[in-house]
Every structure is written in C-alpha cells, then in structure tokens.
Amino acid sequence: MSDSKSLWIGIDGDIRAEAVSLGRYTSDDYINDPKHVAFVASRYKFVAKMLDGLESAIEIGCGDGFGAPFVASAVKNLICTDINEPMLADIRKRHLRLGNAKFEYFDFRAKPYAPAAAGAYLVDVIEHIYANEEAAFLRNIVGSLQERGVLLIGTPNKTADQYASEWSRKAHVNLKTHKELRELGLRHFHNVFMFGMNDEVVHTGYAPMCHFLWALCVGPRR
C-alpha cells in the first residue's frame, strides 16, 4: 500500500541546502510587511530577465543584497555596490555561495566604476539621490558602461506618493513621474523603453496609475 508520508519524508531528505539568513532590510519587510518581499523579488526577477546573458553587470545601491541571487543567476559576473560598508560586510558573510558575485563599496556620485560593464541597474535608488547630485550620479553611471551598455532604473512613481508612509516620504527626496524618468534617461541614452509595475505585474498600462516605474535605457550618449 502506498504511503504519502513516507514518500514526502524521503523527498525531504534529498533537499540538502542549509537555511539562509535574510538581510536587515528584508527581515524588516518580512516581519512588518511580508507582501513587500514579493514585490521586491518581482522587481529583481525583471532585472534578471532584461540583463540575461550579459558578461557583466553592476548594481548601484544593493541594500542588504536580497536581489543579488536573482541577477547572479542570469549574468556571468555581478558587481554589487553600495555606500553602506557595514551592510556590505554582512552581505559578504551571508552570500558566500554566490561565486560569480562580489560586493564592493563604491560611490557613483564621485566617479565612474572601472572596468566598464555591459549592463547596470538601480532598484529603489534614484529617489534617494538629491536633485543637485543627480546629474553627476547619472554621468558616472553612464561612464561605467561599455559602448553598447544598458541601464535599468526602477523607482516608485511620484503619482503614488500620496499613498506612501511617513518613513517613505522622508527617504524619497527625488521621486519621478513617468515623463520625468523618461526625460532623465534620454539625457544620457539614445533610447529609453518605459514600463510600469503594480505589485508583481510589469506592464505598459496607463502611466499615472503605475505604482512603480522602469526605464530601460539603451545606447549611452558619450
């Protein structure tokens, strides 16, 4: 007679991976707003799909490193950068298994990264950069890309700010509308392809109703 419990216990024994620790930011989400973990995972899945197969990619502002495994599974070499050195030290301990990823302190407000990469991306970062820092920040990112490099910018939509928390509004000092994000991309790239996102769904629907925006920027202006 078949026994489904015995079947499952046998399958369970074949799963060898050890439990991993989440970073501080993701842990806070998991405890206080667990659905947001799904939203962030979907954003990084989109990045991984857009950059799939690239020789190298740079993340600008990797936070607690939650998104690194998504993109590392899609590109050959991943450089995750941030300006929070204690956080980076914690990530290096937690992501020892990611053999094709490294985590470095780097400030894109100051200079371009070298060597240049085939692609770069920033998820929930541009809204934290003050407007007076933005031009140098973007120029240095463009300077970190190869001649045919691509850049993905993901950021909350300014039109959704009315629904944001007090903490979010304090941190978001440079929100963009769909039009403003596209114009920013076109100042630095020849082509910009816009997408919207609501929860886990990426689409090309009515821009003011998108909670999150994506600009896929192609062809750096030199």
Backbone torsions as a table, in degrees:
resi	resn	phi	psi	omega
1	MET	NA	136.3	-179.0
2	SER	-72.5	147.0	-178.5
3	ASP	-132.1	105.4	-175.8
4	SER	-65.5	-30.0	177.4
5	LYS	-64.8	-46.4	178.7
6	SER	-61.9	-39.2	177.7
7	LEU	-59.0	-49.3	-175.9
8	TRP	-69.0	-39.8	178.6
9	ILE	-61.4	-35.7	176.8
10	GLY	-66.9	-42.4	177.6
11	ILE	-65.8	-41.1	179.5
12	ASP	-57.2	-37.0	-179.6
13	GLY	-67.8	-17.7	179.6
14	ASP	-84.0	-11.3	-179.6
15	ILE	-85.9	108.1	-170.3
16	ARG	-97.2	-15.5	-174.7
17	ALA	-63.5	141.8	175.3
18	GLU	-86.1	156.6	177.5
19	ALA	-63.6	143.0	178.5
20	VAL	-109.6	158.1	179.2
21	SER	-97.4	138.1	173.7
22	LEU	-82.4	153.5	175.3
23	GLY	-72.0	173.4	-174.7
24	ARG	-65.2	-41.5	-179.1
25	TYR	-66.4	-45.9	-179.0
26	THR	-68.2	-36.6	177.0
27	SER	-62.1	-40.1	178.2
28	ASP	-62.4	-42.6	176.0
29	ASP	-62.2	-45.6	-176.0
30	TYR	-61.0	-34.4	-179.3
31	ILE	-81.7	-44.2	-170.0
32	ASN	-100.7	-24.6	-178.8
33	ASP	-153.2	66.8	-169.8
34	PRO	-58.4	-28.8	179.3
35	LYS	-63.7	-26.8	-179.4
36	HIS	-65.7	-27.2	176.4
37	VAL	-61.3	-39.8	178.2
38	ALA	-65.7	-39.6	179.5
39	PHE	-62.8	-46.8	-178.1
40	VAL	-65.4	-41.2	177.0
41	ALA	-58.9	-40.3	179.6
42	SER	-65.9	-35.3	177.4
43	ARG	-64.0	-44.0	-179.9
44	TYR	-72.1	-29.5	174.2
45	LYS	-63.0	-40.9	178.0
46	PHE	-62.2	-44.5	176.9
47	VAL	-57.6	-48.0	-178.4
48	ALA	-59.3	-39.8	179.9
49	LYS	-68.5	-39.6	-178.3
50	MET	-71.1	-32.5	-176.3
51	LEU	-100.8	6.9	-175.0
52	ASP	-51.9	127.4	175.2
53	GLY	90.5	-5.4	-179.7
54	LEU	-65.3	147.4	178.2
55	GLU	-66.6	-36.8	-177.6
56	SER	-152.3	148.7	177.3
57	ALA	-146.8	148.3	178.7
58	ILE	-117.7	130.9	168.9
59	GLU	-97.9	129.4	176.4
60	ILE	-100.3	111.2	-178.7
61	GLY	81.9	72.1	-174.1
62	CYS	-83.5	-5.2	179.0
63	GLY	60.5	-128.1	-179.5
64	ASP	-93.0	11.4	174.8
65	GLY	82.7	9.5	-177.2
66	PHE	-57.0	-39.0	-175.3
67	GLY	-81.2	-11.6	-174.4
68	ALA	-57.4	-45.6	-179.2
69	PRO	-61.3	-32.6	179.2
70	PHE	-61.9	-51.1	-174.8
71	VAL	-77.2	-35.1	178.4
72	ALA	-61.3	-27.8	178.9
73	SER	-74.8	-12.8	-174.5
74	ALA	-110.4	-23.8	-177.9
75	VAL	-115.0	163.6	-177.8
76	LYS	-78.0	-39.7	-179.7
77	ASN	-137.5	131.1	-177.2
78	LEU	-123.6	129.4	174.9
79	ILE	-114.7	112.5	179.0
80	CYS	-100.0	123.3	-177.0
81	THR	-117.8	155.5	175.6
82	ASP	-162.2	170.2	178.1
83	ILE	-107.6	10.4	179.7
84	ASN	-108.7	91.5	-174.6
85	GLU	-62.9	-42.9	176.3
86	PRO	-58.3	-38.7	177.7
87	MET	-65.5	-41.8	178.4
88	LEU	-61.2	-40.7	178.3
89	ALA	-61.1	-39.2	178.0
90	ASP	-66.9	-41.2	179.7
91	ILE	-62.0	-42.9	-178.4
92	ARG	-58.7	-34.6	178.4
93	LYS	-71.8	-37.9	-174.4
94	ARG	-83.2	-23.1	-175.4
95	HIS	-112.3	39.9	178.9
96	LEU	-62.4	-25.8	-176.0
97	ARG	-77.9	-13.3	-178.9
98	LEU	-84.4	89.4	-174.7
99	GLY	-70.2	-20.3	-178.0
100	ASN	-105.6	15.4	-179.8
101	ALA	-125.4	144.1	173.0
102	LYS	-133.2	157.0	-172.2
103	PHE	-125.5	115.6	-171.1
104	GLU	-127.3	146.1	169.2
105	TYR	-75.0	127.1	175.1
106	PHE	-159.4	136.7	-178.4
107	ASP	-112.7	105.8	-177.3
108	PHE	-74.0	-6.4	173.2
109	ARG	-72.8	-20.8	-172.4
110	ALA	-95.4	-40.0	-174.9
111	LYS	-167.8	166.4	175.3
112	PRO	-74.1	157.8	176.0
113	TYR	-87.5	142.5	175.8
114	ALA	-131.5	141.9	0.6
115	PRO	-75.2	157.8	-179.3
116	ALA	-64.9	150.2	-177.2
117	ALA	-112.4	164.6	178.6
118	ALA	-75.3	-25.7	-179.7
119	GLY	-152.2	160.8	176.2
120	ALA	-147.7	160.0	179.3
121	TYR	-155.3	150.2	173.0
122	LEU	-138.5	125.4	-176.0
123	VAL	-115.7	116.9	-178.7
124	ASP	59.9	48.1	-179.5
125	VAL	-125.5	-47.6	-171.9
126	ILE	-57.9	-30.1	-179.5
127	GLU	-71.0	-12.2	177.6
128	HIS	-96.9	-2.7	-179.2
129	ILE	-95.2	122.4	-179.7
130	TYR	-60.4	148.8	-175.6
131	ALA	-57.4	-36.0	-179.3
132	ASN	-72.0	-14.8	178.1
133	GLU	-96.1	-13.8	-167.4
134	GLU	-61.6	-45.9	-174.8
135	ALA	-61.1	-48.3	179.4
136	ALA	-65.5	-39.4	178.8
137	PHE	-57.4	-49.0	-179.5
138	LEU	-70.2	-39.7	178.2
139	ARG	-59.2	-41.2	-179.1
140	ASN	-70.6	-33.2	174.7
141	ILE	-66.1	-45.6	177.5
142	VAL	-59.9	-38.9	178.1
143	GLY	-67.9	-11.3	179.2
144	SER	-94.9	1.8	-177.0
145	LEU	-106.8	149.1	173.9
146	GLN	-70.4	171.5	-173.4
147	GLU	-54.8	-38.1	179.8
148	ARG	-105.8	26.2	-176.2
149	GLY	-68.3	157.1	178.4
150	VAL	-123.7	152.3	179.2
151	LEU	-132.9	134.2	174.1
152	LEU	-111.2	124.6	175.5
153	ILE	-115.8	121.3	176.6
154	GLY	-118.0	131.3	-175.5
155	THR	-156.0	152.1	175.2
156	PRO	-63.8	148.5	179.5
157	ASN	-77.9	134.3	177.9
158	LYS	-57.9	-31.3	-178.2
159	THR	-68.3	-15.3	178.4
160	ALA	-95.0	0.7	-175.8
161	ASP	-62.0	-28.3	-179.0
162	GLN	-63.5	-18.3	-179.9
163	TYR	-101.9	0.9	-174.5
164	ALA	-77.0	157.8	176.8
165	SER	-75.4	165.3	177.5
166	GLU	-60.4	-41.0	179.6
167	TRP	-63.5	-43.1	-179.6
168	SER	-61.6	-44.2	-179.4
169	ARG	-64.4	-34.9	177.6
170	LYS	-65.1	-38.2	-175.6
171	ALA	-83.8	-26.7	-174.8
172	HIS	-92.4	94.2	-174.2
173	VAL	-100.2	0.1	-173.4
174	ASN	-151.4	54.7	-179.9
175	LEU	-71.2	154.1	-178.4
176	LYS	-125.8	147.6	164.5
177	THR	-85.1	172.0	176.0
178	HIS	-54.4	-47.4	-178.7
179	LYS	-64.5	-43.8	-177.8
180	GLU	-66.3	-38.5	179.6
181	LEU	-68.1	-40.4	177.9
182	ARG	-63.7	-43.9	179.0
183	GLU	-63.1	-38.0	176.6
184	LEU	-61.7	-45.8	178.8
185	GLY	-61.5	-41.5	-177.1
186	LEU	-70.5	-19.6	175.0
187	ARG	-68.9	-22.7	-174.1
188	HIS	-119.7	-11.6	-177.7
189	PHE	-136.4	154.6	179.7
190	HIS	-75.6	-29.9	-178.2
191	ASN	-135.6	138.8	177.8
192	VAL	-134.6	125.6	179.1
193	PHE	-110.9	122.8	-172.9
194	MET	-100.9	140.9	175.4
195	PHE	-134.1	156.5	173.2
196	GLY	-115.8	164.8	-179.9
197	MET	-146.9	133.0	171.0
198	ASN	-127.5	120.6	-172.7
199	ASP	54.4	-119.9	-177.8
200	GLU	-94.6	1.1	-170.0
201	VAL	-100.1	122.9	173.8
202	VAL	-94.5	137.1	-175.5
203	HIS	-156.5	-179.0	176.9
204	THR	-122.1	35.1	-176.3
205	GLY	-79.6	-168.0	-174.5
206	TYR	-58.4	117.1	-168.5
207	ALA	-59.3	-44.8	-177.4
208	PRO	-62.3	-20.1	-179.3
209	MET	-94.8	2.1	176.2
210	CYS	-78.2	131.2	175.5
211	HIS	-75.8	-35.1	-175.2
212	PHE	-128.9	145.7	-177.7
213	LEU	-120.4	147.7	173.6
214	TRP	-126.6	136.5	169.7
215	ALA	-120.7	116.8	175.5
216	LEU	-97.4	107.4	-171.4
217	CYS	-103.3	129.4	-173.3
218	VAL	-131.4	137.1	176.8
219	GLY	81.8	78.3	-177.7
220	PRO	-59.8	138.0	172.9
221	ARG	-82.4	127.4	-178.2
222	ARG	-105.7	NA	NA
